[in-house]
């Protein structure tokens, strides 16, 4: 073995439903924040939404 295990346990991955909720909240942030931060939230939402499996 070449490395040690991390000291803290890893957090579980997001479920698809949690990821969709996160995308919805990012899109809401985009609509409420007209600054560059809101634009970045919208771009992140779009990037994440493309990676989610369709239903």
N, CA, C and O atoms as a Tripos MOL2 file, in Angstrom:
@<TRIPOS>MOLECULE
protein
  220   219    55     0     0
PROTEIN
NO_CHARGES

@<TRIPOS>ATOM
      1 N           0.8390   -1.1640    0.0000 N.3       1 UNK1
      2 CA          0.0000    0.0000    0.0000 C.3       1 UNK1
      3 C           0.8930    1.2390    0.0000 C.2       1 UNK1
      4 O           1.8670    1.3080    0.7500 O.2       1 UNK1
      5 N           0.5620    2.2060   -0.8350 N.am      2 UNK2
      6 CA          1.4140    3.3820   -0.9660 C.3       2 UNK2
      7 C           0.8500    4.6140   -0.2680 C.2       2 UNK2
      8 O           1.5800    5.5860   -0.0790 O.2       2 UNK2
      9 N          -0.4120    4.6060    0.1160 N.am      3 UNK3
     10 CA         -1.0010    5.7700    0.7810 C.3       3 UNK3
     11 C          -1.8090    5.3220    1.9930 C.2       3 UNK3
     12 O          -2.1540    4.1500    2.1410 O.2       3 UNK3
     13 N          -2.0960    6.2930    2.8500 N.am      4 UNK4
     14 CA         -2.9410    6.0290    4.0190 C.3       4 UNK4
     15 C          -4.3870    6.3650    3.6880 C.2       4 UNK4
     16 O          -4.6690    7.1220    2.7590 O.2       4 UNK4
     17 N          -5.2920    5.7910    4.4600 N.am      5 UNK5
     18 CA         -6.6980    6.1370    4.3230 C.3       5 UNK5
     19 C          -6.9330    7.5250    4.9000 C.2       5 UNK5
     20 O          -6.2240    7.9320    5.8200 O.2       5 UNK5
     21 N          -7.9100    8.2590    4.3830 N.am      6 UNK6
     22 CA         -8.1890    9.5920    4.9430 C.3       6 UNK6
     23 C          -8.6430    9.4480    6.3980 C.2       6 UNK6
     24 O          -9.2580    8.4450    6.7590 O.2       6 UNK6
     25 N          -8.3410   10.4520    7.2370 N.am      7 UNK7
     26 CA         -8.6800   10.3490    8.6510 C.3       7 UNK7
     27 C         -10.1840   10.3480    8.9210 C.2       7 UNK7
     28 O         -10.6350    9.6900    9.8590 O.2       7 UNK7
     29 N         -10.9520   11.0550    8.1360 N.am      8 UNK8
     30 CA        -12.3990   11.1210    8.3410 C.3       8 UNK8
     31 C         -13.0970   10.2220    7.3210 C.2       8 UNK8
     32 O         -12.6020   10.0610    6.2050 O.2       8 UNK8
     33 N         -14.2320    9.6380    7.6850 N.am      9 UNK9
     34 CA        -14.9520    8.8210    6.7000 C.3       9 UNK9
     35 C         -15.4640    9.6810    5.5510 C.2       9 UNK9
     36 O         -15.8010   10.8510    5.7320 O.2       9 UNK9
     37 N         -15.5130    9.0920    4.3920 N.am     10 UNK10
     38 CA        -16.0060    9.8080    3.2140 C.3      10 UNK10
     39 C         -17.5190    9.9320    3.2680 C.2      10 UNK10
     40 O         -18.2120    9.0590    3.7920 O.2      10 UNK10
     41 N         -18.0150   11.0200    2.7250 N.am     11 UNK11
     42 CA        -19.4580   11.2260    2.6500 C.3      11 UNK11
     43 C         -20.0180   10.4330    1.4700 C.2      11 UNK11
     44 O         -19.3180   10.2440    0.4740 O.2      11 UNK11
     45 N         -21.2570    9.9670    1.5610 N.am     12 UNK12
     46 CA        -21.8460    9.2240    0.4410 C.3      12 UNK12
     47 C         -22.0920   10.1560   -0.7470 C.2      12 UNK12
     48 O         -22.2130   11.3710   -0.5930 O.2      12 UNK12
     49 N         -22.1600    9.5600   -1.9190 N.am     13 UNK13
     50 CA        -22.4720   10.3210   -3.1250 C.3      13 UNK13
     51 C         -23.9130   10.8160   -3.0710 C.2      13 UNK13
     52 O         -24.7470   10.2530   -2.3610 O.2      13 UNK13
     53 N         -24.1940   11.8640   -3.8210 N.am     14 UNK14
     54 CA        -25.5620   12.3660   -3.9180 C.3      14 UNK14
     55 C         -26.4390   11.3840   -4.6760 C.2      14 UNK14
     56 O         -25.9760   10.7090   -5.5950 O.2      14 UNK14
     57 N         -27.6860   11.3080   -4.2950 N.am     15 UNK15
     58 CA        -28.6380   10.5370   -5.0800 C.3      15 UNK15
     59 C         -29.0540   11.3940   -6.2730 C.2      15 UNK15
     60 O         -28.7990   12.5980   -6.2900 O.2      15 UNK15
     61 N         -29.6820   10.7900   -7.2540 N.am     16 UNK16
     62 CA        -30.1550   11.5470   -8.4180 C.3      16 UNK16
     63 C         -31.1800   12.5880   -7.9850 C.2      16 UNK16
     64 O         -31.1790   13.7030   -8.5070 O.2      16 UNK16
     65 N         -32.0530   12.2450   -7.0420 N.am     17 UNK17
     66 CA        -33.0640   13.2010   -6.5690 C.3      17 UNK17
     67 C         -32.4050   14.3850   -5.8750 C.2      17 UNK17
     68 O         -32.8330   15.5240   -6.0580 O.2      17 UNK17
     69 N         -31.3680   14.1320   -5.0810 N.am     18 UNK18
     70 CA        -30.6610   15.2230   -4.4110 C.3      18 UNK18
     71 C         -29.9490   16.1080   -5.4280 C.2      18 UNK18
     72 O         -29.9140   17.3290   -5.2730 O.2      18 UNK18
     73 N         -29.3920   15.5060   -6.4510 N.am     19 UNK19
     74 CA        -28.7110   16.2860   -7.4900 C.3      19 UNK19
     75 C         -29.7130   17.1510   -8.2520 C.2      19 UNK19
     76 O         -29.4140   18.3000   -8.5760 O.2      19 UNK19
     77 N         -30.8950   16.6120   -8.5390 N.am     20 UNK20
     78 CA        -31.9180   17.4120   -9.2210 C.3      20 UNK20
     79 C         -32.3760   18.5820   -8.3440 C.2      20 UNK20
     80 O         -32.6150   19.6810   -8.8450 O.2      20 UNK20
     81 N         -32.4940   18.3420   -7.0430 N.am     21 UNK21
     82 CA        -32.8320   19.4290   -6.1200 C.3      21 UNK21
     83 C         -31.7580   20.5130   -6.1350 C.2      21 UNK21
     84 O         -32.0670   21.7040   -6.1400 O.2      21 UNK21
     85 N         -30.5020   20.0930   -6.1420 N.am     22 UNK22
     86 CA        -29.4020   21.0570   -6.1780 C.3      22 UNK22
     87 C         -29.4550   21.8940   -7.4560 C.2      22 UNK22
     88 O         -29.2370   23.1050   -7.4170 O.2      22 UNK22
     89 N         -29.7420   21.2540   -8.5780 N.am     23 UNK23
     90 CA        -29.8600   21.9840   -9.8510 C.3      23 UNK23
     91 C         -31.0050   22.9860   -9.7790 C.2      23 UNK23
     92 O         -30.8760   24.1130  -10.2580 O.2      23 UNK23
     93 N         -32.1170   22.5850   -9.1870 N.am     24 UNK24
     94 CA        -33.2640   23.4990   -9.0590 C.3      24 UNK24
     95 C         -32.9040   24.7040   -8.1970 C.2      24 UNK24
     96 O         -33.2780   25.8320   -8.5180 O.2      24 UNK24
     97 N         -32.1800   24.4710   -7.1050 N.am     25 UNK25
     98 CA        -31.7870   25.5860   -6.2380 C.3      25 UNK25
     99 C         -30.7880   26.5070   -6.9340 C.2      25 UNK25
    100 O         -30.8390   27.7240   -6.7560 O.2      25 UNK25
    101 N         -29.8830   25.9370   -7.7250 N.am     26 UNK26
    102 CA        -28.9410   26.7710   -8.4720 C.3      26 UNK26
    103 C         -29.6750   27.6210   -9.5090 C.2      26 UNK26
    104 O         -29.3340   28.7860   -9.7120 O.2      26 UNK26
    105 N         -30.6760   27.0410  -10.1620 N.am     27 UNK27
    106 CA        -31.4530   27.8160  -11.1440 C.3      27 UNK27
    107 C         -32.2400   28.9330  -10.4590 C.2      27 UNK27
    108 O         -32.3800   30.0260  -11.0090 O.2      27 UNK27
    109 N         -32.7510   28.6580   -9.2600 N.am     28 UNK28
    110 CA        -33.4450   29.6950   -8.4950 C.3      28 UNK28
    111 C         -32.4740   30.8100   -8.1310 C.2      28 UNK28
    112 O         -32.8070   31.9900   -8.2510 O.2      28 UNK28
    113 N         -31.2860   30.4450   -7.6900 N.am     29 UNK29
    114 CA        -30.2760   31.4440   -7.3630 C.3      29 UNK29
    115 C         -29.9560   32.2970   -8.5860 C.2      29 UNK29
    116 O         -29.8050   33.5140   -8.4770 O.2      29 UNK29
    117 N         -29.8540   31.6630   -9.7410 N.am     30 UNK30
    118 CA        -29.5710   32.4070  -10.9730 C.3      30 UNK30
    119 C         -30.6610   33.4460  -11.2310 C.2      30 UNK30
    120 O         -30.3610   34.5710  -11.6290 O.2      30 UNK30
    121 N         -31.9190   33.0770  -11.0100 N.am     31 UNK31
    122 CA        -33.0180   34.0040  -11.3010 C.3      31 UNK31
    123 C         -33.1060   35.1400  -10.2830 C.2      31 UNK31
    124 O         -33.6190   36.2140  -10.5950 O.2      31 UNK31
    125 N         -32.6130   34.9090   -9.0770 N.am     32 UNK32
    126 CA        -32.6980   35.9310   -8.0280 C.3      32 UNK32
    127 C         -31.4610   36.8130   -7.9430 C.2      32 UNK32
    128 O         -31.5450   37.9360   -7.4450 O.2      32 UNK32
    129 N         -30.3360   36.3400   -8.4080 N.am     33 UNK33
    130 CA        -29.0720   37.0600   -8.3010 C.3      33 UNK33
    131 C         -28.6050   37.4410   -9.7020 C.2      33 UNK33
    132 O         -28.1880   36.5780  -10.4750 O.2      33 UNK33
    133 N         -28.6730   38.7050  -10.0250 N.am     34 UNK34
    134 CA        -28.3110   39.1670  -11.3660 C.3      34 UNK34
    135 C         -26.8250   39.4850  -11.5040 C.2      34 UNK34
    136 O         -26.3870   39.9640  -12.5500 O.2      34 UNK34
    137 N         -26.0540   39.2230  -10.4630 N.am     35 UNK35
    138 CA        -24.6180   39.4770  -10.4950 C.3      35 UNK35
    139 C         -23.9100   38.3240  -11.2180 C.2      35 UNK35
    140 O         -24.5420   37.3340  -11.5840 O.2      35 UNK35
    141 N         -22.6060   38.4600  -11.4190 N.am     36 UNK36
    142 CA        -21.8610   37.3490  -12.0240 C.3      36 UNK36
    143 C         -21.9880   36.0420  -11.2370 C.2      36 UNK36
    144 O         -21.8850   34.9590  -11.8150 O.2      36 UNK36
    145 N         -22.2090   36.1360   -9.9380 N.am     37 UNK37
    146 CA        -22.3880   34.9190   -9.1330 C.3      37 UNK37
    147 C         -23.6490   34.1720   -9.5650 C.2      37 UNK37
    148 O         -23.6420   32.9430   -9.6380 O.2      37 UNK37
    149 N         -24.7290   34.8970   -9.8500 N.am     38 UNK38
    150 CA        -25.9550   34.2750  -10.3300 C.3      38 UNK38
    151 C         -25.7720   33.6310  -11.6940 C.2      38 UNK38
    152 O         -26.2780   32.5390  -11.9550 O.2      38 UNK38
    153 N         -25.0450   34.3180  -12.5540 N.am     39 UNK39
    154 CA        -24.7510   33.7630  -13.8830 C.3      39 UNK39
    155 C         -23.9480   32.4690  -13.7390 C.2      39 UNK39
    156 O         -24.2050   31.4920  -14.4430 O.2      39 UNK39
    157 N         -22.9770   32.4670  -12.8260 N.am     40 UNK40
    158 CA        -22.1620   31.2720  -12.6030 C.3      40 UNK40
    159 C         -23.0220   30.1320  -12.0450 C.2      40 UNK40
    160 O         -22.8130   28.9720  -12.3990 O.2      40 UNK40
    161 N         -23.9740   30.4510  -11.1870 N.am     41 UNK41
    162 CA        -24.8760   29.4290  -10.6490 C.3      41 UNK41
    163 C         -25.6930   28.8050  -11.7750 C.2      41 UNK41
    164 O         -25.8950   27.5910  -11.8000 O.2      41 UNK41
    165 N         -26.1590   29.6270  -12.6970 N.am     42 UNK42
    166 CA        -26.9160   29.1150  -13.8340 C.3      42 UNK42
    167 C         -26.0790   28.2280  -14.7290 C.2      42 UNK42
    168 O         -26.5610   27.2100  -15.2270 O.2      42 UNK42
    169 N         -24.8310   28.6070  -14.9380 N.am     43 UNK43
    170 CA        -23.9450   27.7880  -15.7670 C.3      43 UNK43
    171 C         -23.6590   26.4490  -15.0930 C.2      43 UNK43
    172 O         -23.6510   25.4050  -15.7450 O.2      43 UNK43
    173 N         -23.4250   26.4890  -13.7880 N.am     44 UNK44
    174 CA        -23.1980   25.2470  -13.0440 C.3      44 UNK44
    175 C         -24.4370   24.3620  -13.0860 C.2      44 UNK44
    176 O         -24.3240   23.1470  -13.2470 O.2      44 UNK44
    177 N         -25.6150   24.9570  -12.9440 N.am     45 UNK45
    178 CA        -26.8560   24.1920  -13.0170 C.3      45 UNK45
    179 C         -26.9860   23.5090  -14.3690 C.2      45 UNK45
    180 O         -27.3600   22.3380  -14.4450 O.2      45 UNK45
    181 N         -26.6800   24.2340  -15.4280 N.am     46 UNK46
    182 CA        -26.7720   23.6520  -16.7700 C.3      46 UNK46
    183 C         -25.7750   22.5090  -16.9400 C.2      46 UNK46
    184 O         -26.1080   21.4710  -17.5120 O.2      46 UNK46
    185 N         -24.5560   22.6990  -16.4450 N.am     47 UNK47
    186 CA        -23.5350   21.6540  -16.5620 C.3      47 UNK47
    187 C         -23.9430   20.4020  -15.7890 C.2      47 UNK47
    188 O         -23.8060   19.2830  -16.2850 O.2      47 UNK47
    189 N         -24.4430   20.5980  -14.5780 N.am     48 UNK48
    190 CA        -24.8600   19.4590  -13.7620 C.3      48 UNK48
    191 C         -26.0780   18.7590  -14.3630 C.2      48 UNK48
    192 O         -26.1510   17.5300  -14.3600 O.2      48 UNK48
    193 N         -27.0250   19.5260  -14.8740 N.am     49 UNK49
    194 CA        -28.2510   18.9470  -15.4420 C.3      49 UNK49
    195 C         -27.9210   18.0430  -16.6280 C.2      49 UNK49
    196 O         -28.5800   17.0230  -16.8270 O.2      49 UNK49
    197 N         -26.9200   18.4020  -17.4070 N.am     50 UNK50
    198 CA        -26.5220   17.5690  -18.5610 C.3      50 UNK50
    199 C         -25.9710   16.2250  -18.1060 C.2      50 UNK50
    200 O         -26.0310   15.2490  -18.8530 O.2      50 UNK50
    201 N         -25.4370   16.1640  -16.8940 N.am     51 UNK51
    202 CA        -24.8150   14.9340  -16.3920 C.3      51 UNK51
    203 C         -25.7960   14.0260  -15.6810 C.2      51 UNK51
    204 O         -25.4690   12.8780  -15.3810 O.2      51 UNK51
    205 N         -26.9920   14.5190  -15.4070 N.am     52 UNK52
    206 CA        -27.9870   13.7080  -14.7000 C.3      52 UNK52
    207 C         -28.7100   12.7690  -15.6720 C.2      52 UNK52
    208 O         -29.0060   13.1440  -16.8070 O.2      52 UNK52
    209 N         -28.9840   11.5720  -15.2220 N.am     53 UNK53
    210 CA        -29.7370   10.6630  -16.0910 C.3      53 UNK53
    211 C         -31.1740   11.1480  -16.2530 C.2      53 UNK53
    212 O         -31.7620   11.6930  -15.3190 O.2      53 UNK53
    213 N         -31.7220   10.9490  -17.4210 N.am     54 UNK54
    214 CA        -33.1220   11.3240  -17.6710 C.3      54 UNK54
    215 C         -34.0490   10.3460  -16.9950 C.2      54 UNK54
    216 O         -33.6760    9.2180  -16.6720 O.2      54 UNK54
    217 N         -35.2720   10.8070  -16.7880 N.am     55 UNK55
    218 CA        -36.2360    9.9190  -16.1370 C.3      55 UNK55
    219 C         -37.1780    9.3120  -17.1340 C.2      55 UNK55
    220 O         -38.0580    8.5360  -16.7600 O.2      55 UNK55
@<TRIPOS>BOND
     1     1     2 1
     2     2     3 1
     3     3     4 2
     4     3     5 am
     5     5     6 1
     6     6     7 1
     7     7     8 2
     8     7     9 am
     9     9    10 1
    10    10    11 1
    11    11    12 2
    12    11    13 am
    13    13    14 1
    14    14    15 1
    15    15    16 2
    16    15    17 am
    17    17    18 1
    18    18    19 1
    19    19    20 2
    20    19    21 am
    21    21    22 1
    22    22    23 1
    23    23    24 2
    24    23    25 am
    25    25    26 1
    26    26    27 1
    27    27    28 2
    28    27    29 am
    29    29    30 1
    30    30    31 1
    31    31    32 2
    32    31    33 am
    33    33    34 1
    34    34    35 1
    35    35    36 2
    36    35    37 am
    37    37    38 1
    38    38    39 1
    39    39    40 2
    40    39    41 am
    41    41    42 1
    42    42    43 1
    43    43    44 2
    44    43    45 am
    45    45    46 1
    46    46    47 1
    47    47    48 2
    48    47    49 am
    49    49    50 1
    50    50    51 1
    51    51    52 2
    52    51    53 am
    53    53    54 1
    54    54    55 1
    55    55    56 2
    56    55    57 am
    57    57    58 1
    58    58    59 1
    59    59    60 2
    60    59    61 am
    61    61    62 1
    62    62    63 1
    63    63    64 2
    64    63    65 am
    65    65    66 1
    66    66    67 1
    67    67    68 2
    68    67    69 am
    69    69    70 1
    70    70    71 1
    71    71    72 2
    72    71    73 am
    73    73    74 1
    74    74    75 1
    75    75    76 2
    76    75    77 am
    77    77    78 1
    78    78    79 1
    79    79    80 2
    80    79    81 am
    81    81    82 1
    82    82    83 1
    83    83    84 2
    84    83    85 am
    85    85    86 1
    86    86    87 1
    87    87    88 2
    88    87    89 am
    89    89    90 1
    90    90    91 1
    91    91    92 2
    92    91    93 am
    93    93    94 1
    94    94    95 1
    95    95    96 2
    96    95    97 am
    97    97    98 1
    98    98    99 1
    99    99   100 2
   100    99   101 am
   101   101   102 1
   102   102   103 1
   103   103   104 2
   104   103   105 am
   105   105   106 1
   106   106   107 1
   107   107   108 2
   108   107   109 am
   109   109   110 1
   110   110   111 1
   111   111   112 2
   112   111   113 am
   113   113   114 1
   114   114   115 1
   115   115   116 2
   116   115   117 am
   117   117   118 1
   118   118   119 1
   119   119   120 2
   120   119   121 am
   121   121   122 1
   122   122   123 1
   123   123   124 2
   124   123   125 am
   125   125   126 1
   126   126   127 1
   127   127   128 2
   128   127   129 am
   129   129   130 1
   130   130   131 1
   131   131   132 2
   132   131   133 am
   133   133   134 1
   134   134   135 1
   135   135   136 2
   136   135   137 am
   137   137   138 1
   138   138   139 1
   139   139   140 2
   140   139   141 am
   141   141   142 1
   142   142   143 1
   143   143   144 2
   144   143   145 am
   145   145   146 1
   146   146   147 1
   147   147   148 2
   148   147   149 am
   149   149   150 1
   150   150   151 1
   151   151   152 2
   152   151   153 am
   153   153   154 1
   154   154   155 1
   155   155   156 2
   156   155   157 am
   157   157   158 1
   158   158   159 1
   159   159   160 2
   160   159   161 am
   161   161   162 1
   162   162   163 1
   163   163   164 2
   164   163   165 am
   165   165   166 1
   166   166   167 1
   167   167   168 2
   168   167   169 am
   169   169   170 1
   170   170   171 1
   171   171   172 2
   172   171   173 am
   173   173   174 1
   174   174   175 1
   175   175   176 2
   176   175   177 am
   177   177   178 1
   178   178   179 1
   179   179   180 2
   180   179   181 am
   181   181   182 1
   182   182   183 1
   183   183   184 2
   184   183   185 am
   185   185   186 1
   186   186   187 1
   187   187   188 2
   188   187   189 am
   189   189   190 1
   190   190   191 1
   191   191   192 2
   192   191   193 am
   193   193   194 1
   194   194   195 1
   195   195   196 2
   196   195   197 am
   197   197   198 1
   198   198   199 1
   199   199   200 2
   200   199   201 am
   201   201   202 1
   202   202   203 1
   203   203   204 2
   204   203   205 am
   205   205   206 1
   206   206   207 1
   207   207   208 2
   208   207   209 am
   209   209   210 1
   210   210   211 1
   211   211   212 2
   212   211   213 am
   213   213   214 1
   214   214   215 1
   215   215   216 2
   216   215   217 am
   217   217   218 1
   218   218   219 1
   219   219   220 2
@<TRIPOS>SUBSTRUCTURE
     1 UNK1         2 RESIDUE 1 A UNK
     2 UNK2         6 RESIDUE 1 A UNK
     3 UNK3        10 RESIDUE 1 A UNK
     4 UNK4        14 RESIDUE 1 A UNK
     5 UNK5        18 RESIDUE 1 A UNK
     6 UNK6        22 RESIDUE 1 A UNK
     7 UNK7        26 RESIDUE 1 A UNK
     8 UNK8        30 RESIDUE 1 A UNK
     9 UNK9        34 RESIDUE 1 A UNK
    10 UNK10       38 RESIDUE 1 A UNK
    11 UNK11       42 RESIDUE 1 A UNK
    12 UNK12       46 RESIDUE 1 A UNK
    13 UNK13       50 RESIDUE 1 A UNK
    14 UNK14       54 RESIDUE 1 A UNK
    15 UNK15       58 RESIDUE 1 A UNK
    16 UNK16       62 RESIDUE 1 A UNK
    17 UNK17       66 RESIDUE 1 A UNK
    18 UNK18       70 RESIDUE 1 A UNK
    19 UNK19       74 RESIDUE 1 A UNK
    20 UNK20       78 RESIDUE 1 A UNK
    21 UNK21       82 RESIDUE 1 A UNK
    22 UNK22       86 RESIDUE 1 A UNK
    23 UNK23       90 RESIDUE 1 A UNK
    24 UNK24       94 RESIDUE 1 A UNK
    25 UNK25       98 RESIDUE 1 A UNK
    26 UNK26      102 RESIDUE 1 A UNK
    27 UNK27      106 RESIDUE 1 A UNK
    28 UNK28      110 RESIDUE 1 A UNK
    29 UNK29      114 RESIDUE 1 A UNK
    30 UNK30      118 RESIDUE 1 A UNK
    31 UNK31      122 RESIDUE 1 A UNK
    32 UNK32      126 RESIDUE 1 A UNK
    33 UNK33      130 RESIDUE 1 A UNK
    34 UNK34      134 RESIDUE 1 A UNK
    35 UNK35      138 RESIDUE 1 A UNK
    36 UNK36      142 RESIDUE 1 A UNK
    37 UNK37      146 RESIDUE 1 A UNK
    38 UNK38      150 RESIDUE 1 A UNK
    39 UNK39      154 RESIDUE 1 A UNK
    40 UNK40      158 RESIDUE 1 A UNK
    41 UNK41      162 RESIDUE 1 A UNK
    42 UNK42      166 RESIDUE 1 A UNK
    43 UNK43      170 RESIDUE 1 A UNK
    44 UNK44      174 RESIDUE 1 A UNK
    45 UNK45      178 RESIDUE 1 A UNK
    46 UNK46      182 RESIDUE 1 A UNK
    47 UNK47      186 RESIDUE 1 A UNK
    48 UNK48      190 RESIDUE 1 A UNK
    49 UNK49      194 RESIDUE 1 A UNK
    50 UNK50      198 RESIDUE 1 A UNK
    51 UNK51      202 RESIDUE 1 A UNK
    52 UNK52      206 RESIDUE 1 A UNK
    53 UNK53      210 RESIDUE 1 A UNK
    54 UNK54      214 RESIDUE 1 A UNK
    55 UNK55      218 RESIDUE 1 A UNK
